Amino acid sequence: MLRRAARPSPEDTEEAAMLALAGLTFLAEDGPRLGRFLAMTGIGPDQLRAVADAPETLLAVLDHLLGDESLLLVFTASKGIAPERVAPARSALARALGVEAAHE
């Protein structure tokens, strides 16, 4: 019998969302970084403000950071965050959305 993963607590989800928003801020601080993220997600620059705090966008931010180790390390160093916190945050957001947690 398959068991569904337990939903993260609201605190875990909120903390993950805050980390993802910090990631989006980091991407937005540099034009080429932000441009690459937008190109890879298909989000237009004019749409970003409207969807910036959407759970799907936040998940995409963490996926983007986790997909490029050097970018991840620059992000975490610039924000004083342990790199090991990003994958669990991604997992918490994925579980909250009911999607598979691919980066675990």
C-alpha positions in Angstrom: 0.0 0.0 0.0 1.3 3.4 -1.0 1.3 6.1 1.7 1.1 9.8 0.9 3.8 11.9 2.4 2.7 13.9 5.4 1.9 17.5 4.7 4.4 19.9 6.2 3.3 22.1 9.1 2.2 25.6 8.3 5.4 26.8 10.0 7.6 24.7 7.7 5.7 25.9 4.6 6.0 29.5 5.8 9.7 29.2 6.4 10.2 27.6 3.0 8.2 30.4 1.3 10.4 33.0 3.1 13.5 31.2 1.9 12.2 31.1 -1.7 11.2 34.8 -1.6 14.8 35.5 -0.5 15.9 33.4 -3.5 13.7 35.4 -5.8 15.1 38.7 -4.4 18.6 37.3 -5.0 17.7 36.5 -8.6 16.2 39.9 -9.1 19.3 41.7 -7.9 21.1 40.7 -11.0 19.6 41.2 -14.5 21.3 38.2 -16.2 20.4 35.9 -13.3 16.8 37.0 -13.4 16.6 36.8 -17.1 17.8 33.2 -17.1 15.2 32.3 -14.4 12.4 34.0 -16.4 13.5 32.3 -19.6 13.6 28.9 -18.0 10.2 29.3 -16.3 8.4 31.1 -19.1 7.3 33.8 -16.8 7.4 37.2 -18.4 8.9 40.1 -16.6 5.6 41.9 -16.5 3.9 38.8 -14.9 6.5 38.3 -12.2 5.2 40.8 -9.8 1.7 39.2 -10.0 3.0 35.7 -9.4 6.0 36.3 -7.2 4.5 34.9 -4.1 2.5 32.1 -5.7 3.5 28.7 -4.4 4.3 27.4 -7.9 6.7 30.4 -8.5 8.4 29.9 -5.1 8.9 26.2 -6.0 10.3 27.2 -9.3 12.8 29.5 -7.6 14.1 26.8 -5.4 14.2 24.3 -8.3 16.2 26.9 -10.2 18.7 27.4 -7.4 19.0 23.7 -6.7 19.6 23.1 -10.4 22.8 25.2 -10.4 25.2 24.4 -7.6 27.4 27.5 -8.1 24.3 29.8 -8.1 23.0 28.0 -5.0 26.2 28.6 -3.2 26.4 32.2 -4.1 22.8 32.7 -3.0 23.2 31.0 0.3 26.5 32.8 1.1 25.0 36.1 0.2 22.0 35.6 2.5 23.8 33.8 5.3 21.8 30.6 4.8 23.2 27.1 5.1 23.0 25.5 1.6 21.6 22.3 3.3 18.4 24.3 4.1 17.3 24.8 0.5 16.4 21.2 -0.5 14.2 20.6 2.6 12.5 23.9 2.0 11.8 22.8 -1.6 10.4 19.5 -0.3 8.1 21.3 2.1 6.7 23.6 -0.7 6.3 20.6 -3.0 4.4 18.6 -0.3 2.2 21.6 0.4 1.4 21.8 -3.3 0.9 18.0 -3.5 3.6 17.5 -6.0 6.5 15.0 -6.0 9.6 16.2 -4.1 12.2 15.5 -6.8 15.2 17.1 -5.0 15.1 15.0 -1.8 
